[in-house]
Amino acid sequence: MADITAGMVKELRERTGVGMMDCRKALIESKGDVDGAIKYLRERGISKAESKSVRETREGIIHSYIHFNNKIGVLVELNCETDFVARTEGFKALADEIALQIAASAPLAVSSEQIDPALIEREREIAHNKAVNDGKKAELLDRIVDGHIKKFCSENALLEQELMSDSTRTVKSLLTDAVGSMGENIQIARFVRFCIGEG
């Protein structure tokens, strides 16, 4: 039997919106193959979020948050499939949690794919030069740089950030749970963060 790690369970949970025990069972049945586990869950009608993630999100809300000191403000567009879900208290609470996350963590983009490639390249160059200056072996440079970029993206892409309210979860897992509980595809379309004194 394959070793089923917590990381594998977490990845499957984030991709499907299914509970931890069902994820673990699916991974055991698929001998640790995540794609096989997704197939297993779908065949049993358990997978929720992945099938919903392709459905269009044309409804939603623009949610605003102003910090108590009036020095930070956030606007976030959170989309869903129906106006009915957009009007629920749960959806508004989700938008508020996401806005608070943005205010506190100042992400650069919704996903790592949306981070400016020039910025990624600059970070790559800095990480490479630092590793060379620290005397790291040439054969390790690529791994060191890739690790730095992965960390940079996890800190600056909203979906990959650890939740301020629960560091064991990411914003993406928060959305996945919401998709499972509300029964609709939910997407963060865009956001803007204002801070006094920042350009």
Backbone as JSON Lines, residues from 0, in Angstrom:
{"i":0,"aa":"M","n":[0.85,-1.2,0.0],"ca":[0.0,0.0,0.0],"c":[0.88,1.25,0.0]}
{"i":1,"aa":"A","n":[0.5,2.24,-0.82],"ca":[1.28,3.48,-0.92],"c":[1.15,4.29,0.38]}
{"i":2,"aa":"D","n":[2.21,5.02,0.69],"ca":[2.18,5.92,1.84],"c":[1.29,7.12,1.52]}
{"i":3,"aa":"I","n":[0.23,7.31,2.26],"ca":[-0.69,8.44,2.04],"c":[-0.3,9.55,3.0]}
{"i":4,"aa":"T","n":[0.25,10.62,2.47],"ca":[0.72,11.72,3.31],"c":[-0.38,12.75,3.51]}
{"i":5,"aa":"A","n":[-0.19,13.58,4.53],"ca":[-1.15,14.66,4.79],"c":[-1.19,15.63,3.62]}
{"i":6,"aa":"G","n":[-0.02,15.83,2.98],"ca":[0.04,16.73,1.81],"c":[-0.8,16.23,0.66]}
{"i":7,"aa":"M","n":[-0.81,14.9,0.44],"ca":[-1.62,14.32,-0.63],"c":[-3.11,14.5,-0.33]}
{"i":8,"aa":"V","n":[-3.48,14.26,0.92],"ca":[-4.89,14.43,1.33],"c":[-5.3,15.89,1.15]}
{"i":9,"aa":"K","n":[-4.41,16.81,1.55],"ca":[-4.71,18.24,1.44],"c":[-4.89,18.64,-0.03]}
{"i":10,"aa":"E","n":[-4.0,18.16,-0.91],"ca":[-4.11,18.49,-2.33],"c":[-5.42,17.99,-2.91]}
{"i":11,"aa":"L","n":[-5.78,16.74,-2.58],"ca":[-7.02,16.17,-3.1],"c":[-8.23,16.93,-2.56]}
{"i":12,"aa":"R","n":[-8.17,17.31,-1.29],"ca":[-9.27,18.08,-0.68],"c":[-9.43,19.43,-1.38]}
{"i":13,"aa":"E","n":[-8.3,20.1,-1.67],"ca":[-8.37,21.4,-2.32],"c":[-8.91,21.29,-3.75]}
{"i":14,"aa":"R","n":[-8.61,20.18,-4.41],"ca":[-9.05,20.01,-5.79],"c":[-10.5,19.54,-5.9]}
{"i":15,"aa":"T","n":[-11.02,18.92,-4.84],"ca":[-12.36,18.32,-4.95],"c":[-13.4,18.89,-4.01]}
{"i":16,"aa":"G","n":[-12.97,19.49,-2.89],"ca":[-13.93,19.98,-1.92],"c":[-14.53,18.87,-1.06]}
{"i":17,"aa":"V","n":[-13.93,17.7,-1.1],"ca":[-14.43,16.54,-0.37],"c":[-13.78,16.47,1.01]}
{"i":18,"aa":"G","n":[-14.47,15.88,1.97],"ca":[-13.95,15.76,3.33],"c":[-12.67,14.93,3.4]}
{"i":19,"aa":"M","n":[-11.92,15.13,4.5],"ca":[-10.61,14.5,4.67],"c":[-10.69,12.97,4.64]}
{"i":20,"aa":"M","n":[-11.67,12.39,5.32],"ca":[-11.77,10.93,5.39],"c":[-12.05,10.32,4.02]}
{"i":21,"aa":"D","n":[-12.96,10.97,3.25],"ca":[-13.24,10.48,1.9],"c":[-12.01,10.61,1.01]}
{"i":22,"aa":"C","n":[-11.25,11.72,1.17],"ca":[-10.02,11.92,0.4],"c":[-9.02,10.82,0.71]}
{"i":23,"aa":"R","n":[-8.86,10.53,1.99],"ca":[-7.9,9.5,2.41],"c":[-8.29,8.14,1.84]}
{"i":24,"aa":"K","n":[-9.58,7.82,1.94],"ca":[-10.06,6.54,1.43],"c":[-9.84,6.44,-0.08]}
{"i":25,"aa":"A","n":[-10.11,7.53,-0.8],"ca":[-9.92,7.53,-2.26],"c":[-8.45,7.35,-2.62]}
{"i":26,"aa":"L","n":[-7.57,7.98,-1.85],"ca":[-6.13,7.84,-2.11],"c":[-5.65,6.42,-1.82]}
{"i":27,"aa":"I","n":[-6.2,5.8,-0.79],"ca":[-5.85,4.41,-0.48],"c":[-6.32,3.5,-1.62]}
{"i":28,"aa":"E","n":[-7.55,3.72,-2.09],"ca":[-8.1,2.91,-3.17],"c":[-7.3,3.08,-4.47]}
{"i":29,"aa":"S","n":[-6.77,4.29,-4.7],"ca":[-6.03,4.56,-5.94],"c":[-4.52,4.37,-5.76]}
{"i":30,"aa":"K","n":[-4.12,3.8,-4.61],"ca":[-2.71,3.56,-4.31],"c":[-1.86,4.83,-4.39]}
{"i":31,"aa":"G","n":[-2.42,5.95,-3.9],"ca":[-1.67,7.2,-3.81],"c":[-1.71,8.06,-5.05]}
{"i":32,"aa":"D","n":[-2.42,7.64,-6.1],"ca":[-2.51,8.42,-7.34],"c":[-3.64,9.45,-7.2]}
{"i":33,"aa":"V","n":[-3.28,10.73,-7.2],"ca":[-4.27,11.8,-6.96],"c":[-5.33,11.81,-8.07]}
{"i":34,"aa":"D","n":[-4.89,11.73,-9.34],"ca":[-5.86,11.73,-10.43],"c":[-6.78,10.52,-10.36]}
{"i":35,"aa":"G","n":[-6.21,9.37,-9.98],"ca":[-7.03,8.18,-9.79],"c":[-8.02,8.35,-8.66]}
{"i":36,"aa":"A","n":[-7.6,9.06,-7.61],"ca":[-8.49,9.31,-6.47],"c":[-9.65,10.22,-6.88]}
{"i":37,"aa":"I","n":[-9.35,11.21,-7.72],"ca":[-10.41,12.1,-8.23],"c":[-11.43,11.29,-9.03]}
{"i":38,"aa":"K","n":[-10.91,10.41,-9.88],"ca":[-11.8,9.53,-10.68],"c":[-12.65,8.67,-9.75]}
{"i":39,"aa":"Y","n":[-12.04,8.09,-8.72],"ca":[-12.75,7.27,-7.74],"c":[-13.89,8.06,-7.1]}
{"i":40,"aa":"L","n":[-13.59,9.29,-6.67],"ca":[-14.6,10.12,-6.01],"c":[-15.73,10.49,-6.98]}
{"i":41,"aa":"R","n":[-15.36,10.84,-8.2],"ca":[-16.38,11.24,-9.18],"c":[-17.3,10.08,-9.53]}
{"i":42,"aa":"E","n":[-16.72,8.88,-9.65],"ca":[-17.53,7.7,-9.97],"c":[-18.53,7.39,-8.87]}
{"i":43,"aa":"R","n":[-18.24,7.82,-7.67],"ca":[-19.15,7.6,-6.54],"c":[-20.0,8.83,-6.23]}
{"i":44,"aa":"G","n":[-19.88,9.86,-7.08],"ca":[-20.69,11.07,-6.9],"c":[-20.29,11.9,-5.7]}
{"i":45,"aa":"I","n":[-19.04,11.72,-5.23],"ca":[-18.6,12.43,-4.02],"c":[-17.95,13.76,-4.35]}
{"i":46,"aa":"S","n":[-17.2,13.81,-5.48],"ca":[-16.45,15.02,-5.82],"c":[-17.4,16.17,-6.11]}
{"i":47,"aa":"K","n":[-17.14,17.31,-5.49],"ca":[-18.03,18.46,-5.63],"c":[-17.36,19.59,-6.39]}
{"i":48,"aa":"A","n":[-16.27,20.09,-5.85],"ca":[-15.69,21.33,-6.34],"c":[-15.13,21.23,-7.74]}
{"i":49,"aa":"E","n":[-14.47,20.11,-8.08],"ca":[-13.83,20.05,-9.39],"c":[-14.85,20.16,-10.52]}
{"i":50,"aa":"S","n":[-15.99,19.47,-10.39],"ca":[-16.99,19.53,-11.45],"c":[-17.63,20.91,-11.53]}
{"i":51,"aa":"K","n":[-17.7,21.6,-10.41],"ca":[-18.31,22.93,-10.4],"c":[-17.35,24.0,-10.9]}
{"i":52,"aa":"S","n":[-16.04,23.73,-10.85],"ca":[-15.06,24.76,-11.16],"c":[-15.09,25.2,-12.61]}
{"i":53,"aa":"V","n":[-15.74,24.43,-13.49],"ca":[-15.8,24.83,-14.89],"c":[-17.09,25.59,-15.22]}
{"i":54,"aa":"R","n":[-18.0,25.66,-14.27],"ca":[-19.26,26.36,-14.52],"c":[-19.06,27.86,-14.45]}
{"i":55,"aa":"E","n":[-19.8,28.59,-15.28],"ca":[-19.64,30.04,-15.37],"c":[-20.1,30.76,-14.12]}
{"i":56,"aa":"T","n":[-19.39,31.83,-13.8],"ca":[-19.73,32.65,-12.63],"c":[-20.02,34.07,-13.11]}
{"i":57,"aa":"R","n":[-21.3,34.36,-13.34],"ca":[-21.68,35.67,-13.87],"c":[-22.42,36.53,-12.85]}
{"i":58,"aa":"E","n":[-22.6,35.99,-11.67],"ca":[-23.23,36.76,-10.59],"c":[-22.19,36.98,-9.5]}
{"i":59,"aa":"G","n":[-22.57,37.68,-8.46],"ca":[-21.66,37.9,-7.35],"c":[-21.82,39.28,-6.75]}
{"i":60,"aa":"I","n":[-20.79,39.71,-6.04],"ca":[-20.83,41.01,-5.38],"c":[-19.47,41.69,-5.46]}
{"i":61,"aa":"I","n":[-19.51,43.02,-5.33],"ca":[-18.31,43.8,-5.07],"c":[-18.37,44.11,-3.58]}
{"i":62,"aa":"H","n":[-17.36,43.66,-2.86],"ca":[-17.36,43.84,-1.41],"c":[-16.26,44.81,-1.03]}
{"i":63,"aa":"S","n":[-16.57,45.71,-0.09],"ca":[-15.57,46.68,0.35],"c":[-15.23,46.47,1.82]}
{"i":64,"aa":"Y","n":[-13.99,46.78,2.14],"ca":[-13.54,46.73,3.53],"c":[-12.64,47.93,3.78]}
{"i":65,"aa":"I","n":[-12.91,48.65,4.84],"ca":[-12.05,49.76,5.28],"c":[-11.55,49.42,6.68]}
{"i":66,"aa":"H","n":[-10.23,49.42,6.85],"ca":[-9.64,49.09,8.15],"c":[-10.04,50.15,9.18]}
{"i":67,"aa":"F","n":[-10.06,49.77,10.47],"ca":[-10.55,50.66,11.52],"c":[-9.8,51.99,11.58]}
{"i":68,"aa":"N","n":[-8.53,52.01,11.14],"ca":[-7.75,53.25,11.2],"c":[-7.91,54.11,9.94]}
{"i":69,"aa":"N","n":[-8.77,53.65,9.03],"ca":[-9.03,54.35,7.76],"c":[-7.78,54.54,6.91]}
{"i":70,"aa":"K","n":[-6.79,53.67,7.06],"ca":[-5.56,53.8,6.27],"c":[-5.4,52.68,5.23]}
{"i":71,"aa":"I","n":[-6.23,51.64,5.33],"ca":[-6.21,50.55,4.35],"c":[-7.65,50.27,3.91]}
{"i":72,"aa":"G","n":[-7.83,50.13,2.61],"ca":[-9.14,49.8,2.05],"c":[-9.0,48.75,0.96]}
{"i":73,"aa":"V","n":[-10.03,47.92,0.82],"ca":[-10.01,46.84,-0.17],"c":[-11.36,46.8,-0.9]}
{"i":74,"aa":"L","n":[-11.29,46.59,-2.21],"ca":[-12.46,46.23,-3.0],"c":[-12.16,44.87,-3.62]}
{"i":75,"aa":"V","n":[-13.09,43.94,-3.48],"ca":[-12.91,42.61,-4.06],"c":[-14.17,42.21,-4.8]}
{"i":76,"aa":"E","n":[-14.0,41.66,-6.01],"ca":[-15.13,41.12,-6.77],"c":[-15.13,39.61,-6.59]}
{"i":77,"aa":"L","n":[-16.18,39.11,-5.94],"ca":[-16.34,37.67,-5.7],"c":[-17.52,37.2,-6.53]}
{"i":78,"aa":"N","n":[-17.29,36.24,-7.4],"ca":[-18.32,35.77,-8.33],"c":[-18.84,34.39,-7.97]}
{"i":79,"aa":"C","n":[-20.11,34.17,-8.33],"ca":[-20.75,32.87,-8.17],"c":[-21.68,32.66,-9.36]}
{"i":80,"aa":"E","n":[-22.48,31.61,-9.32],"ca":[-23.32,31.28,-10.47],"c":[-24.69,31.97,-10.44]}
{"i":81,"aa":"T","n":[-25.25,32.17,-9.25],"ca":[-26.61,32.71,-9.18],"c":[-26.7,33.89,-8.22]}
{"i":82,"aa":"D","n":[-27.65,34.76,-8.51],"ca":[-27.91,35.9,-7.64],"c":[-28.4,35.44,-6.27]}
{"i":83,"aa":"F","n":[-29.08,34.3,-6.24],"ca":[-29.58,33.75,-4.98],"c":[-28.43,33.53,-4.0]}
{"i":84,"aa":"V","n":[-27.37,32.86,-4.45],"ca":[-26.21,32.6,-3.58],"c":[-25.5,33.9,-3.25]}
{"i":85,"aa":"A","n":[-25.39,34.81,-4.22],"ca":[-24.69,36.09,-4.0],"c":[-25.33,36.9,-2.87]}
{"i":86,"aa":"R","n":[-26.63,36.71,-2.64],"ca":[-27.33,37.49,-1.61],"c":[-27.28,36.83,-0.23]}
{"i":87,"aa":"T","n":[-26.73,35.64,-0.13],"ca":[-26.74,34.94,1.16],"c":[-25.71,35.54,2.12]}
{"i":88,"aa":"E","n":[-25.97,35.38,3.4],"ca":[-25.05,35.87,4.43],"c":[-23.72,35.12,4.37]}
{"i":89,"aa":"G","n":[-23.78,33.82,4.05],"ca":[-22.56,33.03,3.96],"c":[-21.63,33.53,2.87]}
{"i":90,"aa":"F","n":[-22.2,33.93,1.74],"ca":[-21.39,34.44,0.63],"c":[-20.77,35.79,1.0]}
{"i":91,"aa":"K","n":[-21.57,36.63,1.67],"ca":[-21.05,37.94,2.11],"c":[-19.96,37.77,3.16]}
{"i":92,"aa":"A","n":[-20.12,36.79,4.05],"ca":[-19.1,36.52,5.06],"c":[-17.82,36.03,4.4]}
{"i":93,"aa":"L","n":[-17.95,35.21,3.36],"ca":[-16.79,34.74,2.61],"c":[-16.06,35.93,1.97]}
{"i":94,"aa":"A","n":[-16.81,36.82,1.35],"ca":[-16.21,38.01,0.73],"c":[-15.5,38.86,1.77]}
{"i":95,"aa":"D","n":[-16.08,38.97,2.95],"ca":[-15.46,39.76,4.02],"c":[-14.15,39.13,4.48]}
{"i":96,"aa":"E","n":[-14.13,37.8,4.62],"ca":[-12.89,37.13,5.04],"c":[-11.79,37.3,4.0]}
{"i":97,"aa":"I","n":[-12.18,37.23,2.73],"ca":[-11.19,37.41,1.65],"c":[-10.67,38.85,1.64]}
{"i":98,"aa":"A","n":[-11.57,39.82,1.84],"ca":[-11.15,41.23,1.89],"c":[-10.2,41.5,3.06]}
{"i":99,"aa":"L","n":[-10.49,40.9,4.21],"ca":[-9.6,41.04,5.37],"c":[-8.22,40.43,5.07]}
{"i":100,"aa":"Q","n":[-8.22,39.29,4.39],"ca":[-6.97,38.64,4.0],"c":[-6.14,39.57,3.11]}
{"i":101,"aa":"I","n":[-6.81,40.18,2.13],"ca":[-6.13,41.09,1.2],"c":[-5.58,42.3,1.96]}
{"i":102,"aa":"A","n":[-6.37,42.85,2.86],"ca":[-5.92,44.02,3.63],"c":[-4.68,43.68,4.45]}
{"i":103,"aa":"A","n":[-4.67,42.51,5.06],"ca":[-3.58,42.14,5.96],"c":[-2.32,41.68,5.23]}
{"i":104,"aa":"S","n":[-2.49,40.99,4.09],"ca":[-1.34,40.34,3.46],"c":[-0.85,40.99,2.17]}
{"i":105,"aa":"A","n":[-1.59,41.94,1.64],"ca":[-1.19,42.69,0.44],"c":[-0.7,41.8,-0.7]}
{"i":106,"aa":"P","n":[-1.52,40.86,-1.19],"ca":[-1.09,40.01,-2.3],"c":[-0.91,40.84,-3.59]}
{"i":107,"aa":"L","n":[-0.14,40.3,-4.52],"ca":[0.11,40.99,-5.78],"c":[-0.92,40.61,-6.85]}
{"i":108,"aa":"A","n":[-1.49,39.41,-6.74],"ca":[-2.43,38.91,-7.75],"c":[-3.3,37.84,-7.14]}
{"i":109,"aa":"V","n":[-4.37,37.47,-7.85],"ca":[-5.26,36.41,-7.38],"c":[-4.52,35.07,-7.39]}
{"i":110,"aa":"S","n":[-3.84,34.75,-8.49],"ca":[-3.12,33.48,-8.61],"c":[-1.67,33.73,-9.02]}
{"i":111,"aa":"S","n":[-0.83,32.72,-8.86],"ca":[0.58,32.89,-9.2],"c":[0.76,33.12,-10.7]}
{"i":112,"aa":"E","n":[-0.15,32.58,-11.52],"ca":[-0.08,32.79,-12.97],"c":[-0.29,34.26,-13.34]}
{"i":113,"aa":"Q","n":[-0.94,35.02,-12.47],"ca":[-1.23,36.43,-12.76],"c":[-0.15,37.39,-12.24]}
{"i":114,"aa":"I","n":[0.85,36.87,-11.52],"ca":[1.94,37.73,-11.06],"c":[2.77,38.13,-12.27]}
{"i":115,"aa":"D","n":[3.13,39.39,-12.35],"ca":[3.9,39.93,-13.46],"c":[5.16,39.07,-13.71]}
{"i":116,"aa":"P","n":[5.3,38.5,-14.93],"ca":[6.48,37.67,-15.23],"c":[7.81,38.41,-15.03]}
{"i":117,"aa":"A","n":[7.82,39.71,-15.26],"ca":[9.05,40.48,-15.06],"c":[9.44,40.48,-13.58]}
{"i":118,"aa":"L","n":[8.45,40.52,-12.71],"ca":[8.71,40.48,-11.27],"c":[9.24,39.11,-10.85]}
{"i":119,"aa":"I","n":[8.65,38.06,-11.41],"ca":[9.12,36.69,-11.14],"c":[10.58,36.55,-11.6]}
{"i":120,"aa":"E","n":[10.87,37.08,-12.79],"ca":[12.24,36.99,-13.33],"c":[13.23,37.74,-12.45]}
{"i":121,"aa":"R","n":[12.79,38.9,-11.94],"ca":[13.66,39.68,-11.04],"c":[13.94,38.89,-9.76]}
{"i":122,"aa":"E","n":[12.9,38.28,-9.2],"ca":[13.07,37.46,-7.99],"c":[13.98,36.27,-8.26]}
{"i":123,"aa":"R","n":[13.83,35.68,-9.44],"ca":[14.67,34.54,-9.83],"c":[16.15,34.96,-9.87]}
{"i":124,"aa":"E","n":[16.4,36.11,-10.45],"ca":[17.77,36.62,-10.55],"c":[18.36,36.92,-9.17]}
{"i":125,"aa":"I","n":[17.56,37.55,-8.31],"ca":[18.01,37.87,-6.94],"c":[18.34,36.58,-6.19]}
{"i":126,"aa":"A","n":[17.45,35.57,-6.3],"ca":[17.67,34.3,-5.59],"c":[18.92,33.61,-6.12]}
{"i":127,"aa":"H","n":[19.12,33.64,-7.42],"ca":[20.31,33.02,-8.02],"c":[21.58,33.7,-7.52]}
{"i":128,"aa":"N","n":[21.61,35.03,-7.59],"ca":[22.8,35.77,-7.16],"c":[23.09,35.58,-5.68]}
{"i":129,"aa":"K","n":[22.03,35.54,-4.87],"ca":[22.22,35.33,-3.43],"c":[22.81,33.95,-3.16]}
{"i":130,"aa":"A","n":[22.29,32.94,-3.87],"ca":[22.8,31.58,-3.68],"c":[24.27,31.48,-4.09]}
{"i":131,"aa":"V","n":[24.63,32.15,-5.18],"ca":[26.03,32.16,-5.62],"c":[26.89,32.86,-4.58]}
{"i":132,"aa":"N","n":[26.43,34.02,-4.09],"ca":[27.18,34.78,-3.08],"c":[27.31,34.02,-1.77]}
{"i":133,"aa":"D","n":[26.33,33.15,-1.48],"ca":[26.38,32.34,-0.26],"c":[27.26,31.1,-0.43]}
{"i":134,"aa":"G","n":[27.82,30.93,-1.64],"ca":[28.72,29.82,-1.89],"c":[28.03,28.49,-2.11]}
{"i":135,"aa":"K","n":[26.76,28.5,-2.54],"ca":[26.04,27.25,-2.79],"c":[26.62,26.54,-4.02]}
{"i":136,"aa":"K","n":[26.56,25.21,-4.02],"ca":[27.09,24.42,-5.13],"c":[26.28,24.67,-6.4]}
{"i":137,"aa":"A","n":[26.98,24.69,-7.53],"ca":[26.35,24.99,-8.83],"c":[25.18,24.04,-9.12]}
{"i":138,"aa":"E","n":[25.33,22.76,-8.76],"ca":[24.28,21.79,-9.07],"c":[23.02,21.99,-8.22]}
{"i":139,"aa":"L","n":[23.13,22.78,-7.17],"ca":[21.96,23.05,-6.31],"c":[21.25,24.34,-6.66]}
{"i":140,"aa":"L","n":[21.86,25.17,-7.49],"ca":[21.32,26.51,-7.75],"c":[19.88,26.48,-8.27]}
{"i":141,"aa":"D","n":[19.59,25.62,-9.26],"ca":[18.24,25.59,-9.84],"c":[17.2,25.23,-8.79]}
{"i":142,"aa":"R","n":[17.51,24.24,-7.93],"ca":[16.55,23.84,-6.89],"c":[16.34,24.96,-5.87]}
{"i":143,"aa":"I","n":[17.43,25.64,-5.53],"ca":[17.33,26.75,-4.57],"c":[16.47,27.87,-5.14]}
{"i":144,"aa":"V","n":[16.72,28.21,-6.4],"ca":[15.96,29.29,-7.06],"c":[14.48,28.9,-7.19]}
{"i":145,"aa":"D","n":[14.22,27.66,-7.61],"ca":[12.82,27.2,-7.74],"c":[12.1,27.25,-6.39]}
{"i":146,"aa":"G","n":[12.8,26.86,-5.33],"ca":[12.21,26.92,-3.99],"c":[11.88,28.35,-3.58]}
{"i":147,"aa":"H","n":[12.79,29.27,-3.92],"ca":[12.56,30.68,-3.61],"c":[11.33,31.21,-4.36]}
{"i":148,"aa":"I","n":[11.22,30.86,-5.64],"ca":[10.09,31.33,-6.45],"c":[8.77,30.74,-5.94]}
{"i":149,"aa":"K","n":[8.81,29.47,-5.56],"ca":[7.59,28.85,-5.02],"c":[7.15,29.56,-3.74]}
{"i":150,"aa":"K","n":[8.11,29.88,-2.87],"ca":[7.8,30.59,-1.63],"c":[7.29,32.01,-1.94]}
{"i":151,"aa":"F","n":[7.93,32.68,-2.9],"ca":[7.51,34.03,-3.3],"c":[6.06,34.02,-3.78]}
{"i":152,"aa":"C","n":[5.71,33.04,-4.61],"ca":[4.35,32.94,-5.14],"c":[3.35,32.62,-4.03]}
{"i":153,"aa":"S","n":[3.74,31.73,-3.1],"ca":[2.81,31.37,-2.02],"c":[2.55,32.55,-1.1]}
{"i":154,"aa":"E","n":[3.48,33.48,-1.02],"ca":[3.31,34.66,-0.17],"c":[2.59,35.79,-0.9]}
{"i":155,"aa":"N","n":[2.63,35.8,-2.24],"ca":[2.12,36.94,-2.99],"c":[0.93,36.65,-3.9]}
{"i":156,"aa":"A","n":[0.58,35.38,-4.08],"ca":[-0.62,35.02,-4.83],"c":[-1.72,34.73,-3.81]}
{"i":157,"aa":"L","n":[-2.8,35.46,-3.89],"ca":[-3.88,35.38,-2.89],"c":[-4.33,33.95,-2.64]}
{"i":158,"aa":"L","n":[-4.6,33.19,-3.7],"ca":[-5.13,31.83,-3.53],"c":[-4.16,30.91,-2.81]}
{"i":159,"aa":"E","n":[-2.87,31.18,-2.91],"ca":[-1.87,30.3,-2.3],"c":[-1.48,30.73,-0.89]}
{"i":160,"aa":"Q","n":[-1.94,31.89,-0.45],"ca":[-1.57,32.38,0.88],"c":[-2.22,31.56,1.98]}
{"i":161,"aa":"E","n":[-1.48,31.43,3.09],"ca":[-2.08,30.86,4.3],"c":[-3.12,31.85,4.81]}
{"i":162,"aa":"L","n":[-4.24,31.32,5.29],"ca":[-5.27,32.19,5.86],"c":[-4.75,32.86,7.12]}
{"i":163,"aa":"M","n":[-5.04,34.15,7.26],"ca":[-4.67,34.87,8.47],"c":[-5.41,34.29,9.68]}
{"i":164,"aa":"S","n":[-6.62,33.8,9.43],"ca":[-7.44,33.28,10.53],"c":[-7.12,31.82,10.88]}
{"i":165,"aa":"D","n":[-6.41,31.12,9.98],"ca":[-6.09,29.7,10.21],"c":[-4.91,29.32,9.32]}
{"i":166,"aa":"S","n":[-3.71,29.33,9.88],"ca":[-2.49,29.12,9.09],"c":[-2.35,27.7,8.55]}
{"i":167,"aa":"T","n":[-3.25,26.79,8.95],"ca":[-3.18,25.43,8.41],"c":[-3.92,25.33,7.07]}
{"i":168,"aa":"R","n":[-4.59,26.4,6.67],"ca":[-5.37,26.39,5.43],"c":[-4.94,27.53,4.52]}
{"i":169,"aa":"T","n":[-5.27,27.39,3.23],"ca":[-4.99,28.45,2.26],"c":[-6.31,29.12,1.85]}
{"i":170,"aa":"V","n":[-6.19,30.24,1.16],"ca":[-7.39,30.92,0.64],"c":[-8.09,29.99,-0.35]}
{"i":171,"aa":"K","n":[-7.29,29.25,-1.13],"ca":[-7.89,28.31,-2.09],"c":[-8.73,27.26,-1.37]}
{"i":172,"aa":"S","n":[-8.25,26.73,-0.25],"ca":[-9.05,25.73,0.48],"c":[-10.31,26.35,1.08]}
{"i":173,"aa":"L","n":[-10.22,27.63,1.47],"ca":[-11.41,28.35,1.96],"c":[-12.47,28.4,0.86]}
{"i":174,"aa":"L","n":[-12.04,28.74,-0.37],"ca":[-12.96,28.79,-1.5],"c":[-13.53,27.4,-1.81]}
{"i":175,"aa":"T","n":[-12.66,26.39,-1.76],"ca":[-13.1,25.02,-2.05],"c":[-14.18,24.58,-1.07]}
{"i":176,"aa":"D","n":[-13.99,24.89,0.2],"ca":[-15.0,24.56,1.21],"c":[-16.31,25.29,0.93]}
{"i":177,"aa":"A","n":[-16.19,26.56,0.51],"ca":[-17.39,27.35,0.2],"c":[-18.13,26.78,-0.99]}
{"i":178,"aa":"V","n":[-17.39,26.33,-2.0],"ca":[-18.01,25.69,-3.17],"c":[-18.79,24.45,-2.73]}
{"i":179,"aa":"G","n":[-18.17,23.66,-1.86],"ca":[-18.83,22.45,-1.36],"c":[-20.08,22.75,-0.57]}
{"i":180,"aa":"S","n":[-20.03,23.78,0.28],"ca":[-21.18,24.07,1.14],"c":[-22.28,24.85,0.43]}
{"i":181,"aa":"M","n":[-21.91,25.73,-0.51],"ca":[-22.92,26.54,-1.2],"c":[-23.41,25.91,-2.49]}
{"i":182,"aa":"G","n":[-22.67,24.91,-2.98],"ca":[-23.13,24.16,-4.15],"c":[-22.96,24.88,-5.47]}
{"i":183,"aa":"E","n":[-22.12,25.9,-5.52],"ca":[-21.88,26.63,-6.76],"c":[-20.4,26.92,-6.93]}
{"i":184,"aa":"N","n":[-20.0,27.14,-8.19],"ca":[-18.65,27.59,-8.46],"c":[-18.5,29.0,-7.9]}
{"i":185,"aa":"I","n":[-17.42,29.26,-7.22],"ca":[-17.13,30.59,-6.64],"c":[-15.71,30.96,-7.04]}
{"i":186,"aa":"Q","n":[-15.54,32.15,-7.56],"ca":[-14.23,32.61,-8.02],"c":[-13.96,34.03,-7.53]}
{"i":187,"aa":"I","n":[-12.7,34.29,-7.18],"ca":[-12.27,35.66,-6.91],"c":[-11.86,36.23,-8.26]}
{"i":188,"aa":"A","n":[-12.63,37.2,-8.76],"ca":[-12.37,37.75,-10.09],"c":[-11.2,38.73,-10.07]}
{"i":189,"aa":"R","n":[-11.21,39.66,-9.1],"ca":[-10.16,40.69,-9.03],"c":[-10.28,41.41,-7.71]}
{"i":190,"aa":"F","n":[-9.25,42.16,-7.39],"ca":[-9.28,42.97,-6.18],"c":[-8.35,44.16,-6.36]}
{"i":191,"aa":"V","n":[-8.58,45.16,-5.51],"ca":[-7.65,46.28,-5.43],"c":[-7.51,46.64,-3.95]}
{"i":192,"aa":"R","n":[-6.28,46.93,-3.56],"ca":[-5.97,47.27,-2.16],"c":[-5.37,48.66,-2.14]}
{"i":193,"aa":"F","n":[-5.91,49.52,-1.3],"ca":[-5.42,50.88,-1.13],"c":[-4.79,51.01,0.25]}
{"i":194,"aa":"C","n":[-3.65,51.67,0.31],"ca":[-3.0,51.91,1.59],"c":[-2.4,53.31,1.58]}
{"i":195,"aa":"I","n":[-2.73,54.11,2.58],"ca":[-2.19,55.47,2.66],"c":[-0.67,55.42,2.62]}
{"i":196,"aa":"G","n":[-0.1,56.23,1.74],"ca":[1.35,56.34,1.65],"c":[1.98,55.41,0.64]}
{"i":197,"aa":"E","n":[1.2,54.43,0.12],"ca":[1.73,53.56,-0.93],"c":[1.28,54.1,-2.26]}
{"i":198,"aa":"G","n":[2.16,54.06,-3.25],"ca":[1.94,54.67,-4.56],"c":[0.7,54.3,-5.28]}
